[in-house]
Every structure is written in C-alpha cells, then in structure tokens.
C-alpha cells in the first residue's frame, strides 16, 4: 500500500523552506537594533557613548563610528515603508527627523579602553531594508 503525503506533512515540508529566511531576517533586524537603537538614552555625552558602546560589545576592536537612533522602534521600521523614500540601492531616507547620538572613536589605539566623543542632534536617517525590515544603518553624509 502506497503512502501519500497528508496536508500536515506538506505544511511541515513547506515550513522548512519558509522559516529559515524569516529567522535570518529577524536575526539581522535584532542585530540592527543592538547596534543602532537606544529608546531612552541616559545623557548623550561622551560618557554615554563609552558606556553604551561597551555594553553593546562594539569595542573589540574599538568601532570608529556608530550612531544610535532614539525613540520608537516602530518609527524606524516605518522608514522601510511609508515614512521613507528611496535613496539608492536598497537604502531608504526617513521622511522625518530622528533624535540621534553619533559616537566617534577619539583614541589612537583600536584596543580597549575605547574613548568616544558624542555628537547629539536630530537628522534624517538612511537605512538599508530587507523585506520591510531595517537591517543596515548608513553612516554616510546625507546628500541634499
């Protein structure tokens, strides 16, 4: 007697194909948030940069420049949708300003302890999106 694949088996087989890209996508988004998102910063000065860069494990070696976006993560995600405009390739520029803190390495050595200078302000952000999710922050200067 021949066995046929039942509907449950078919769903399981399809899930093996669909789930891995979804998990990878979520992992890239979580990595983006770890590197570039801080909802409620304490301070926004040099000490803030030195502390958060160390907490987020961005100091082995000392990262040259890193920007943290403050506020609501849903607003950042919306840049990949209706709150963003195409900006070349898969990049999108936010239609609104975001509060940001840019941490710039000022030490001479790439080894710890890492010293950072903070630059706080408001600006449009440019992010790379994949399947509607932020996965890359573009540190470059925004063209007019």
N, C-alpha and C positions, 0 to 999 in steps of 0.2 A: 504494500500500500504506500503510495507516494504522499509525502507531507507537503502541504503548501504553507507559504508564509502567511501568517494571520496578520490582521491590521496592527496588533500590538508589536509584532516583530518588525513590521515595516516602519512604524513610528520610531522604534529603538534604532534601527539602522540609519534612518534619516537624522536622528539626533546626533549620531556620531559625526556626521558631516557638518551639521549646522552649529553645534555647541562650541567646538574648539575656536573658530574665529570670533565668536561672541566673547568667550573667556579671554582671549588675547586682547580684544578691543577693550574690555573692562580693565584689564591689567595696564594697558597703555594709558587709559584715562586716569586710573589711580596714580600711576607714576607722574603724570602731568600735574595732578593736584598736589602730590607730595613736593614736587619741585617748585611749583609756581603759585600755590594758593594758600592764603592765610586769612581766614574770615575776619578775625578780630585781633589785629596786631597790638602788642603792648609796646608803646613807644613807636618809633620808626626812625630810630637814630642808629649810630654806629654799633652800639651795644646790642640793639635788636638784631642787626644783620649778623653779628658774630655769633649770637646765641642761636638764632633760627637756622643759620647755615650749618652749624654743628649738629643741632637736633635733627635736621633733615638729612644728615650724612652727606653733605655736599663739600666736605673739607678733606677728602682723601683722594687725590690731592686737592689743594685749595682751588675751587672753581673761580675763574676770572670774573665773571659777571653773572648775576642771577636776579631776576625780577619776581617779586611776589605781588599777586593781584589780591586786593582786599574786597570784601563784600560778600555777595551771594553767588555760590557756585552755579546756580541755575541761570543767572545773568551771563556768566561766562559761557556756559553751554549754548545759550541763545545766540551767541556770535556765530556759531556754526549754522544757524537758521536765519530767522527774520531780523535779528539785531546785528547782522554783519553783512558786509559787501565783499564781493570777490576782490582779491588783492594779488593775483598772480599765482599760478600753480594751484595748489590746494589750500593756499592761505586765505584768510578772511580778516578784514579790518572791522573792528567794532564800530557801530554807528554812534555809540555813546561813549562818554569818558568813564574810565575806571580809576579808582584810587590805587596807586601802586607804590611799592618801595623797591628801588633797584640797589642791590648790594654789589659793590665793586671792590675787588681784591686790591689792597694797597701794600701788601707785604712784598718782599723781594723773593721769598722762597715759596715754592708750591707746597711745602710741608707745614704741618701744624707747629705752633698755633697760627691760625689764619686770621688776618686783620682785614676788616672791611670798612668801607665808607658808605654811608647810606645816602640815598637821594630819594626824597619823598615827593610825590606830586600826583597830578591827575593827567591821564592821557588816553588816547585811543590805544587799544591793544591789537596786535596782529598774531593770530594763532593758526596753526595747521589743524585741519579737521579730517576725521576719517569716519565715515558712516554717521555723520552728525554729532560726533563727539570730539572735544578738544584733545589733541594728543601731542602738540608741539607749540611752544611759545617762541616767537621770533623776536630776538633781542635787537634787531637792526633798527636804525633810524627810520621813521615813517616818512615816506615821500609825500610831498604836498599834492 
